[in-house]
Amino acid sequence: MENGKWKMENSKTLTKFVFIFLSFLLTAYCLLLTANAQIAVQGETIWTMAGENITNGVILIGANGKIEAVGTAAQVKIPSNYKVVSAKVVTPGLIDAHTVIGLNGYLNQPHDQMAVDGSAPIQPELRAIDAYNAEEKLIEWVRQFGVTTMHTGHSPQALVSGQTMIAKTFGKNVDEAALKPTAMIAVTLGQGGLAQQGRSPGTRAKQIAMLRAELIKAQENAKKADAPKDLKSDIWVKVIKGEVPLLVTAHKAQDISTALRLAKEFNLKIILDGASEAPLLLDDIKTSGFPVIVHPTMFRANGETESLSWETASKLKAAGIPVALQSSYEGYVPKTRVVLFEAAIAAANGLSQRDALATITIDAAKIIGMDSRIGSIAIGKDGDIALYDGDPFEYVTHCIGTIIDGKLVSQTTR
């Protein structure tokens, strides 16, 4: 009897052990399935943007989505368990330094146009992350051309339209996509920031008076222990403290000068945006130390942008001013430009091929403050890669694949 009882208890113990062991194996298998695949990228030419180009190169991206090795095929051996993808030309994932994709959509209908609220001229508390649609088709569209990161948010259609954010062009929702929920505050000087139908601001002087009033109030609040904690006051204090920069869209020389003067008066950190007439103020901009996210190369020249040029980017670069390109805000279908094409035209109008690529990779990453993670192909950086079947700036070339955080997220030929 006792022997039978011992056998029964021993059998139960064995069954329990087997159950635990099988559960462990099942958990390990599930983790293996959900982990990033390890990828090896072979390129006839690799533009690392961290050094010289590599001929017949290899990039290894680990299961954590980070670059773990880069070099020639003779230097970097591909492990047998890595998925191999190949291309003629390999570049870092492209960066759109300023867009409204994700807030404004391709349908051009009221329900997918969320980049501006016209009810008030100054609304810095509006968060891009609260309006971002990770499933917007335009995100998929630009991703298929090699764009892996966007600085996106509220559009230049009001004096202070809201906040911007930085996001990857892949993710099921905004939390997965977002790299930086609050990047900058969008400010527009000149015609684009004037209100309509007799509302304020109606002139340039009124624009600056309204901005100055907010900044003075923020200066005072920053000194108070019991400062107001409402959303608008809080974000303005962060601006005054230099924690959040202003993205100042200004095309005319007079508005660019005003932005520089305001930044000096309040010791603000700003990034100039658009800047069609920047070539008229090269010395002033360089002295300020502020970078420029210049207008798209092929932007339409009319109204405030009448003086823009295909050579604006090259003139800024030649003057030693940090510069990046952008797709910008577009009011027509399909609602966005593709920075790859804008950089290609800039390369044909004064910029070298390397400098043009830098405006949408490493230089763009530096300006938006993300160069420790993206913008170049280097060990430890995010595994964001664009694959092309030829020179990326040639019209007949296609993007044949896009990798984000070590995941092959697009194999559509564009």
Residue pairs with C-beta under 8 A, 6 or more apart in sequence:
35 63
36 61
36 62
36 63
36 64
36 65
36 405
36 406
36 407
37 63
37 83
37 406
37 407
37 408
38 60
38 61
38 62
38 63
38 79
38 81
38 82
38 83
38 406
39 60
39 61
39 82
39 83
39 84
39 85
39 383
39 403
39 406
39 408
40 58
40 59
40 60
40 61
40 78
40 79
40 82
40 83
40 84
40 85
41 58
41 59
41 60
41 61
41 84
41 85
41 86
41 87
41 90
41 385
41 387
41 403
42 57
42 58
42 73
42 78
42 84
42 85
42 86
42 87
43 54
43 56
43 57
43 58
43 59
43 86
43 87
43 88
43 89
43 90
43 387
44 55
44 56
44 87
44 88
44 89
45 53
45 54
45 55
45 57
45 88
45 89
45 90
46 53
46 54
46 57
46 59
46 70
46 89
46 90
46 91
46 377
47 53
47 89
47 90
47 91
47 92
47 354
47 357
47 361
47 377
48 54
48 70
48 92
48 376
48 377
48 378
49 91
49 92
49 354
49 357
49 358
49 361
49 362
49 375
49 376
49 377
50 362
50 376
50 377
50 378
54 70
54 71
54 72
55 72
56 72
56 73
57 70
57 71
57 72
57 73
57 76
57 90
58 69
58 70
58 71
58 72
58 73
58 75
58 76
58 78
59 67
59 69
59 70
59 76
59 90
59 377
59 383
59 385
60 67
60 68
60 69
60 70
60 76
60 78
60 79
60 82
61 67
61 68
61 383
61 385
61 403
61 406
62 68
62 383
62 406
63 406
64 406
65 382
65 383
65 405
65 406
65 407
66 380
66 381
66 382
66 383
66 406
67 377
67 378
67 379
67 380
67 381
67 382
67 383
68 379
69 76
69 379
70 76
70 377
70 378
70 379
78 84
83 408
85 387
85 401
85 403
85 408
87 387
87 388
87 389
87 400
87 401
88 388
88 389
88 390
89 387
89 388
89 389
89 390
89 391
89 392
89 397
90 377
90 385
90 386
90 387
90 388
91 146
91 357
91 361
91 377
91 385
91 386
91 388
91 392
92 361
92 362
92 374
92 375
92 376
92 377
92 384
92 385
92 386
93 146
93 147
93 148
93 149
93 361
93 374
93 382
93 384
93 385
93 386
93 402
93 403
93 404
94 145
94 146
94 147
94 148
94 149
94 339
94 340
94 360
94 361
94 386
95 147
95 148
95 149
95 150
95 151
95 324
95 339
95 360
95 361
95 364
95 365
95 368
95 370
95 374
95 375
96 142
96 147
96 149
96 150
96 151
96 152
96 326
96 327
96 339
96 360
96 364
97 151
97 293
97 324
97 325
97 326
97 339
97 359
97 360
97 364
97 367
97 368
98 151
98 152
98 164
98 247
98 273
98 293
98 326
98 327
98 328
99 150
99 151
99 152
99 326
99 327
99 328
99 329
99 336
100 115
100 152
100 153
100 154
100 155
100 329
100 330
100 335
100 336
101 136
101 138
101 139
101 142
101 150
101 152
101 327
101 335
101 336
102 128
102 131
102 132
102 133
102 134
102 136
102 138
102 139
102 150
102 152
102 167
103 114
103 115
103 128
103 131
103 132
103 133
103 152
103 153
103 154
103 155
104 112
104 113
104 114
104 115
104 138
104 155
104 329
104 335
105 112
105 113
105 133
105 136
105 137
105 138
105 335
106 112
106 136
106 137
106 138
106 141
106 333
106 334
106 335
106 336
108 332
108 333
108 335
112 133
112 136
114 131
114 133
115 131
115 153
115 154
115 155
115 157
115 161
115 329
116 154
116 155
116 157
116 158
116 161
116 162
117 123
117 126
117 158
117 161
117 162
118 157
118 158
120 158
121 158
121 159
121 160
121 193
121 195
121 199
121 200
121 201
121 210
122 158
122 159
122 160
122 210
122 211
122 214
123 158
123 160
123 161
123 162
123 232
124 160
124 162
124 163
124 185
124 232
124 235
124 236
124 239
125 162
125 163
125 230
125 231
125 232
125 234
125 235
126 154
126 161
126 162
126 163
127 162
127 163
127 165
127 181
127 182
128 152
128 153
128 154
128 162
128 163
128 164
128 165
128 181
128 182
129 163
129 165
129 174
129 178
129 181
129 182
132 152
132 165
132 167
132 174
132 177
132 178
134 167
134 171
134 172
134 173
134 174
134 176
134 177
138 334
138 335
138 336
139 150
139 169
140 169
140 410
141 334
141 336
142 150
142 169
142 327
142 336
142 338
142 339
143 169
143 170
143 402
143 404
143 409
143 410
144 399
144 402
144 410
144 412
144 414
145 338
145 340
145 386
145 399
145 414
146 340
146 386
146 387
146 388
146 392
146 399
146 402
147 169
147 338
147 339
147 340
147 386
147 402
148 168
148 169
148 170
148 374
148 384
148 385
148 386
148 402
148 403
148 404
149 166
149 167
149 168
149 169
149 179
149 365
149 370
149 374
149 384
150 166
150 167
150 169
151 164
151 165
151 166
151 183
151 184
151 326
151 368
152 164
152 165
152 166
152 167
153 162
153 163
153 164
153 165
153 183
153 184
153 186
154 161
154 162
154 163
154 164
154 186
155 161
155 186
155 329
156 186
156 188
156 192
156 193
156 249
156 273
156 274
156 329
157 188
157 192
157 329
158 188
158 193
158 195
159 187
159 188
159 193
159 194
159 195
159 201
159 207
159 210
159 211
160 185
160 186
160 187
160 188
160 211
160 214
161 186
161 188
162 185
162 186
163 182
163 183
163 184
163 185
163 186
163 235
164 182
164 183
164 184
164 185
164 186
164 247
165 178
165 180
165 181
165 182
165 183
166 178
166 179
166 180
166 183
166 368
166 370
167 174
167 177
167 178
167 179
168 177
168 179
168 384
168 404
168 405
169 177
169 404
170 176
170 177
170 404
170 405
170 407
170 409
171 177
171 178
179 370
179 373
180 369
180 370
182 235
182 244
183 244
183 368
183 369
184 244
184 245
184 246
184 247
184 271
185 235
185 239
185 244
185 245
185 246
185 247
186 247
186 249
187 193
187 211
187 246
187 247
187 248
187 249
188 248
188 249
188 250
189 204
189 207
189 208
189 248
189 249
189 250
189 255
189 258
189 259
190 204
190 249
190 250
190 251
190 252
190 255
190 304
191 303
191 304
192 249
192 251
192 304
193 201
193 207
193 249
194 201
194 202
194 203
194 207
195 201
195 202
200 206
200 210
201 207
201 209
201 210
204 254
204 255
204 258
208 258
208 262
211 262
212 262
212 265
214 236
215 236
215 239
215 240
215 262
215 266
215 268
217 233
217 236
218 233
218 236
218 237
218 239
218 240
219 240
219 266
221 227
221 228
221 233
221 236
221 237
222 237
222 240
222 241
227 233
227 237
228 234
235 244
238 244
239 245
239 246
239 268
240 266
240 268
242 267
242 268
242 269
245 268
245 269
245 270
245 271
246 263
246 268
246 269
246 270
246 271
247 270
247 271
247 273
247 293
248 259
248 270
248 271
248 272
248 273
249 273
249 274
250 256
250 258
250 259
250 272
250 273
250 274
250 275
251 274
251 275
251 276
251 277
251 295
251 304
251 305
251 308
252 276
252 277
252 304
253 277
253 280
253 281
256 272
256 275
256 277
256 278
256 281
256 284
256 285
257 281
257 284
259 270
259 272
260 281
260 284
260 285
260 288
260 290
262 268
263 269
263 270
263 288
263 290
264 288
270 290
271 290
271 291
271 292
271 293
271 367
272 278
272 285
272 290
272 291
272 292
272 293
273 292
273 293
273 326
274 293
274 294
274 295
274 305
274 328
275 285
275 292
275 294
275 295
275 312
275 316
276 295
276 299
276 301
276 304
276 305
276 306
276 307
276 308
276 312
277 307
277 308
278 285
278 292
278 294
278 312
278 315
278 316
278 321
279 309
279 312
279 315
279 316
280 307
282 315
282 316
282 319
282 321
283 319
285 292
285 316
285 319
285 321
286 319
286 320
286 321
291 321
291 322
291 323
291 324
291 366
291 367
292 316
292 321
292 322
292 323
292 324
293 323
293 324
293 325
293 326
293 364
293 367
294 312
294 313
294 316
294 323
294 324
294 325
294 326
295 305
295 308
295 312
295 326
295 328
296 325
296 326
296 327
296 328
296 337
296 339
296 342
297 310
297 312
297 313
297 325
297 342
297 343
297 345
297 346
297 349
298 310
298 337
298 341
298 342
298 345
299 305
299 308
299 328
301 307
301 308
309 315
310 345
310 346
310 348
310 349
310 350
311 349
311 350
313 323
313 325
313 346
313 350
313 351
313 356
313 359
314 346
314 349
314 350
314 351
314 355
315 350
316 323
317 323
317 350
317 351
317 355
318 350
322 363
322 366
322 367
323 359
323 363
324 359
324 360
324 363
324 364
324 367
324 368
325 339
325 342
325 343
325 346
325 359
325 360
325 364
326 339
326 342
327 336
327 337
327 338
327 339
327 342
328 337
330 336
330 337
339 360
340 360
340 392
340 393
340 399
342 360
343 351
343 356
343 357
343 359
343 360
343 393
344 356
344 392
344 393
344 394
344 395
346 356
346 359
347 353
347 355
347 356
347 357
347 393
348 393
351 359
353 393
356 393
357 392
357 393
358 364
361 375
361 376
362 371
362 375
362 376
363 375
364 375
365 371
365 373
365 374
365 375
365 376
366 375
372 381
373 381
373 382
374 381
374 382
374 384
375 381
377 385
382 404
382 405
383 403
383 404
383 405
383 406
384 403
384 404
384 405
385 402
385 403
386 392
386 399
386 401
386 402
386 403
387 399
387 400
387 401
387 402
387 403
388 397
388 398
388 399
388 400
389 397
389 398
389 400
389 413
390 396
390 397
390 398
391 397
392 399
398 413
398 414
399 410
399 413
399 414
400 411
400 413
401 408
401 410
401 411
402 408
402 409
402 410
403 409
